[in-house]
Amino acid sequence: MSDWTSLGTEVPVPIYVADEVVEAEDGTIGPLIVTFRDPDGALHVGVAIERVDDETVRWIEAPVEAAGWDLARRGVIPLRALFLKAEHPTIVDRKGDLTPCRAWRMPIDLMRPEHLPEEGATLEAEDEPEEDAS
């Protein structure tokens, strides 16, 4: 587990409302990718990066533009690109119900590669309707 307190600056926990679970839980840490809306309605994407303890999961979260999220959602651009665009993503410890309990902001260049979505990995494009072969 990383020592985020020495790498980033602790900030007030973000008050975001979970918008959509994009990638469901894997059985070990809960939901893996979730979008959030801040009080002003701005879109943020969060990716679970590690389990802190039995009740808490650490997330990397960044604000995203709707157009960028749409491209990532369709698998056109890698998810990692959204985080690299954010100069200071937020690391957030969240309980299982996604309630935030601690947060740090840190420069993207201090993030270790394993704490970002895998390089080149994309979300799978939503299934296209199959054409009728008859």
Phi, psi and omega in degrees: 000142184279152175266082184295333183295333179270346183261329186236180179255123180294137181229163175301145181296139181288142178259082180249148175256127179302130184259312184203133171276114185273315179235120187290171185296153181259006179091352180244320183233004179095203181302145182261324180224127181222142170261149180231158172241133176276176183302334178272000179090000180291145183272137175228148175243141180233140178235127177291132183244333178193153175276131178272313178204190184299336185248351191231139176237140178268135182238152165253131184227145180211147174290144179224150173278148182303320181294319178294319179296320178300316179296317179293319181298325180274001178080014182282322178236153179292146178301324180304326181301326179295322181283325179293331179290329178280117184292331182224080177296163179253134173261125186231128171273126181233144173286172182302332178271012179075011175291126180284146178231343178199147183211149177225145172249137180214150178298141182301328182288349175267351180288136174282144183307325182289350178264003175250156174307147183305138181301128178083348181288136178239159171287144179292135178299142179301144182301130175278146177297137180285143177282146180286121184280353183277000000 
